[in-house]
Amino acid sequence: MLTKRERYLRTVRGEETDRPPVWIMRQAGRYMPEYMELRKRHEFRELCLIPEASVAASLLPLRLLDIDILIIFNDIMIPLEEMGLPVTFPQGGPRIAQPLRTEADLSRFHAADFDDPPVCRSLRRLKEQAGPDVPALGFAGAPFTLACYAVEGAMSKNKHVIMEMVYREPELLERFLERIADTAANYLIAQIKQGHADGVQLFESWAGLLAPTQDYERFAAKYQRMVIGKVKAACPDTPVHLFAKGSCGLIEAMDASGADVLSVDWSLSLADARRRTGKCLQGNLDPVAMHVPEAVPRLVSRMLEDFDWRRRWIANLGHGILPQAQVEGARAFVQAIQALGR
Ligand code: CP3
C-alpha cells in the first residue's frame, strides 16, 4: 500500500497510484463542531499564530475524515501584517483599518522576508504529530487576491475599489503587487525550507474579476509567475499548486504559470480541463454538494464523466467548504474518492 505522502507525490508526477488522493480546501473550519470547540478557546488569530492551536485545527480533518493531504491552518491575510498592514478578523471576514489607496501608502507597505515565522513552527510540529507518511501543504495568497483585500480593506461585494485602481492607476497597483509577490515567494520558500512543507498552494480567489486576456495577464498572471518562478528556483522539487476561482477561461494562462498542479472550480468540467492542459488537475466539486450528503456519490460520478481520474488528479472542491456544510457530506466525499481504488 502506498502511504498518503507517496500517493500525493506520485500523482503530481503523473505516475500510477492505487487511487487519487483527496483533500478539501478550508477543510478545518466552522462546519466542524470540533473546530467550534477550538474557537471557544482561541480567537481566530491565535489559531493562526500559536503553533499548538494551529496544529490542533490542522489535524481535525485527518482524525474526523481520514483526509489524504493536510494543509496548515492559517490565513492568507497573516503575512500582510509583516508588510505593515494590521489585519483584524471580526465576524464577516478579515478587515484592514487603513487600506492601501494612494501613492503615499507605499511608504507604509514594504516587502517582507521571513526567517522562522509562526507558520513554519506550526508546520514542523504538524509534520511531527502527523508522521512522515502524511503530506502537509503550506500556502499563500496570490498577489492580486491579497491586493484586493489590502486595497478594499474588507470583503466587499463587487470589489469596485480595486477595479477602479486597475482602470485609473494601474502603475500604482503594480507597485503594490510587486511587493506582495516578493513577500509571498519568501513566505512559501520559508514554509518549504524551514517548515518542511511537502507542497504549497497559491490561492487566487479573486482573479475572475479581471477581464481576460490583457488585465488578467497584467495584474494576476504576471505576478503568479514571479512567485512561482522564485519558489521553483529555490525549491525545484516541491510541488506548487495554483488555485484560481473563475478558472474556466483562464486554464491556459494557469498552465503557463509554472505551477505543477492546477486547481479549477466547477465552471469547467475536468474532462474539458484535461483537453486543455497536461498538468496535474485538482478539484472541482461545488462546495454546496457537502450540504447534501445523499447527493455526493451521484455528484462525484458526474464530476468524473469522460475523465480519466486514474492519473494526474487530486480530488478536491472547486472552492473552500462553507460553514453550512455537513460533516457527513465531507465524509461522503472522501469515502467516494477512496472507494475508487477498490
Ligand atoms: O484549508 C484550510 O483548512 C486552511 C485554512 C485556511 C483558512 N483560510 C482558514 C480560515 C485557508 C487555506 C484560508 C485561505 C483564505 N483566506 C482565502 C483563499 C481561499 C478562498 O476561500 O478563497 C481567502 C480569500 C481568505 C481570507 C479570509 N479569511 C476570509 C474571506 C475569511 C472569512 C470568510 C468567512 O467564511 O467568514 C477568513 C477567515 C477564515 N480563514 C476562517 C477560516 C477557518 C473563518 C474564521 C473563523 O473561524 O471565524
Residues whose N, C-alpha, C, O or C-beta is under 5 A from the ligand:
A	BS01	CP3	I24 M25 R26 Q27 A28 G29 F44 I71 I72 F73 N74 D75 I76 G92 G93 P94 F203 S205 G320
